[in-house]
Amino acid sequence: MNNIEKLYLAIAAVLIIVAVPLMIDGHILGDATIGLARVLLITGICFVGASRKTLGSLQKTQ
């Protein structure tokens, strides 16, 4: 796993860690944060999916 892939996973972890409290505490911080939390969570999941570690088994078969 090279540095870019590690960076993708690190960014994904940060985005997901930030999104979860915003989603859970939406009633405390206001309902306006729920939309932002959704975007951050989806982006974090996309970064996880884009890493070669996740797609490694698919790339070996091709």
Contacts in CASP RR format, 6 or more apart in sequence:
PFRMAT RR
TARGET T0000
AUTHOR 0000-0000-0000
METHOD contacts of the structure
MODEL  1
MNNIEKLYLAIAAVLIIVAVPLMIDGHILGDATIGLARVLLITGICFVGA
SRKTLGSLQKTQ
1 51 0 8 1.000
1 52 0 8 1.000
1 53 0 8 1.000
2 52 0 8 1.000
5 51 0 8 1.000
5 52 0 8 1.000
5 53 0 8 1.000
8 47 0 8 1.000
8 48 0 8 1.000
8 50 0 8 1.000
8 51 0 8 1.000
9 47 0 8 1.000
9 48 0 8 1.000
9 51 0 8 1.000
9 53 0 8 1.000
11 44 0 8 1.000
11 47 0 8 1.000
12 44 0 8 1.000
12 45 0 8 1.000
12 47 0 8 1.000
12 48 0 8 1.000
12 51 0 8 1.000
15 40 0 8 1.000
15 41 0 8 1.000
15 43 0 8 1.000
15 44 0 8 1.000
15 47 0 8 1.000
16 40 0 8 1.000
16 41 0 8 1.000
16 44 0 8 1.000
16 45 0 8 1.000
18 40 0 8 1.000
19 37 0 8 1.000
19 38 0 8 1.000
19 40 0 8 1.000
19 41 0 8 1.000
19 44 0 8 1.000
20 37 0 8 1.000
20 41 0 8 1.000
22 29 0 8 1.000
22 33 0 8 1.000
22 34 0 8 1.000
22 36 0 8 1.000
22 37 0 8 1.000
22 40 0 8 1.000
23 34 0 8 1.000
23 37 0 8 1.000
23 38 0 8 1.000
23 41 0 8 1.000
25 33 0 8 1.000
26 33 0 8 1.000
26 34 0 8 1.000
26 37 0 8 1.000
48 54 0 8 1.000
49 55 0 8 1.000
52 59 0 8 1.000
END
